[in-house]
Amino acid sequence: MTHIRSAARDCVPGCGNPGGGRMWILRFGRYIRGAPSGGASYWGGLSLGSRFTQAAAGGSDGRQEAAGDPRRRGRVYQNPTWQHVEQRPLPEKKVTVEVLDHLERLALVDFRNWEGVQRLEKAIQFADQLHAVNTEGVEPMDSVLEDRCLYLREDNITEGNCTEELLGNARETVEEYFIAPPGNIPLPKLEERDTFLQVSE
Amino acid sequence: MAASILRRSLLAPRCRAGDVAALHSGPSRRRAQGLGPIASGRRAGNSPAGERGVAPWVAVVGLEIHAQISSNSKLFSGSQVQFAAPPNSLVSFFDASLPGTLPALNRRCVEAAVMTGLALNCSINKKSLFDRKHYFYADLPAGYQITQQRLPVAVNGSLSYSLCVGGKKNQMVTRTVRIKQIQLEQDSGKSLHDDTRSQTLIDLNRADVGLMEVVMEPDMSSGEEAAAAVRELQLILQTLGSSQAIMAEGQLRVDANVSVHHPGEAYGVRTEVKNINSARFLARAIDYEIQRQIKELENGGTVMNETRAFDYKLGCTIPMRDKEGKQDYRFMPEPNLPPLILYDTKSLPANMNHQQVVNIDWIRERLPDLPSVRRVKLVEQYGILPEHSFTLLNEDGLMEFFENVVRQTPMNPRKLIGWILNDMLGYLKQHNLTVKESPVSSLFLADLLNLLEKGTISSSAAKQVLEELWKGEEKTPLQIVKEKKLELIQDQQELEQICQAVMEGHQEEVMEIKKGNQKVLNKLIGLVQRTTRGRADPVLVKQILEKRLSQ
């Protein structure tokens, strides 16, 4: 149970919950109610533990009920509804230096050091969990707005003529034009750059 | 004909070696002066082999055309679309990519894209999606351009165009080029390079203006074909009204993808040619690039997959500085825009707001006559040749002029077309004027031709009057005829007297004719004409002379 308590400790106390003392613990989406009579203690230690054990032992009686009083009944399930997926390490060799250089050049990000690269690899591992899902025969979703109507605007002139406001945002302007450097300056080649990526395997 | 194009571009001012910023190393190329008739002909093997016995080359040209949509406001924002305006005055917060702004699609732009798709025989996708194309450049403040890469509005169409072939350019053939897709996309701003102060000035008036990108398959094989296809597309867009397609104002931009290969082998590496400002330069740029690639390959070099800019002053293509290497645009679906759904009469839901619906069938019914249809109608209605109708439609306003004159004169249209195409058009080209700027109105021309038809003046006199009219001094044809005394002599007696005088003055010729030499008769007719200063009807004169001579 230690991991639960540490998670609870991670939650920032007093995070502005309007309803007096209730705390959301996001990992389990569980609705925990602390001592109702306002108070500094967010959860009575023992009472919390007992509540957890109750639930963990499949305490809900078949029907998923939201904890808490009927006025606050939500649609949040008591028990987790997803399965744990094994996070496999990256299948091929790790992200290569060529790819990192390509990314830095394209997106103008700076990984700065190997820790940054590791964060990238962890993000890729996290997203790779999607491979466990069977998507046969399912249309890929392009947009969460796919059931909305795209609003078509009439062809009328409604905006413009705010030159001073726009130019006010720029540091340098000349005669109502924005000033930019003369063309893209591409990143120098990997060999010529002073970057941690040069220490390559 | 292909060879003659090559020779012309061989003689075009050549780029200095320093200008061709040779980024690519490779075998040093000698200046290829007069390499002889290297053939880059059409496919189907009618290109002759080169002098050195090299296998014939075949060029493959594909075009990407961006046409600015003619609308009041921009594609995703409500700011105005106007060509020359104070810098950054037609820019809304969305165009400047200020945070917190969202795109709102313009209905008129969707309709323009559907109209163009229908006119080019495309199938319209009832559901199309918007994507983001990411690249960094100062005139693209958001860092991405909203376009339609995965599922565009229209796909799989065709464009038919005609061009003149044959030695004398008098045979018209029809070719077709397939249209891969038509998509809606945003325009970027305009950047003015100030090299002296090493900075770029950015004007966002043009940012977010709606563009239709027409992607053609590489079905063409010379600059001339490409220019003809672009001209036809220009006419179609102008007829539909979806774009004014004026290349000089940047409303129609063409990028050409050019490669060469031997027939039967795989396609060669292609280069992209940008910065072409008119249809004429398009043909020259493509032909130059074809030639450059052939020369490069024949000298043992390789063609790099790069982007080149056309320099119209030097007549050559130069590698562009900023576009080195292959760009990775990292396409992703546009998260702020749902799919664009178009309807037709069958799929139209019953109670939808009309303003929110773009009905494909409604637009199809209201399409105007396309240029190809109008040409056929002209030929049927007036009995002129197809080449004539082609020229009539090619010149802006000439068809209306022609029809105005036809209405006002009983002259046979076939005869009239000669006057229009040879005389009027000749004068216009000489003085570099458009039909609208012509000092001779259709009314005056009709009056003149009526005088001709009635027999008041002769054909040569009519040409004289036309020349006078071109001075634009607001005199009617009749006034000019009276002033210059160009009327035909109507009095039979007077004519007979003149003929008699001529005959008496040239007894030798009379003897010759009486002996049987009829050709001398023409000389006598010519003499009569000179005496009357062109005011005698040659047919009548001939009759009188013959009558007299046989007496």
Interface residues (C-beta under 8 A of the other chain):
Chain A: H102 L106 A107 L108 D142 S143 V144 L145 E146 D147 R148 C149 L150 Y151 L152 R153 E154 D155 N156 I157 T158 E159 G160 N161 C162 T163 L166 L167 N169 V174 E175 E176 Y177 F178 I179 A180 P181 P182 G183 N184 P186
Chain B: S71 N72 S73 S77 G78 S79 Q80 P86 P87 N88 S89 L90 V91 S92 F93 F94 A96 L98 A104 L105 N106 R107 R108 C109 V110 L129 F136 Y137 A138 D139 R150 S191 L192 H193 D194 D195 S198 Q199 T200 L201 I202 D203 L204 R321 D322 E324 D328 R330 P333 E334 P335 L337 P338 P339 L340 I341 Q355 Q356 V358
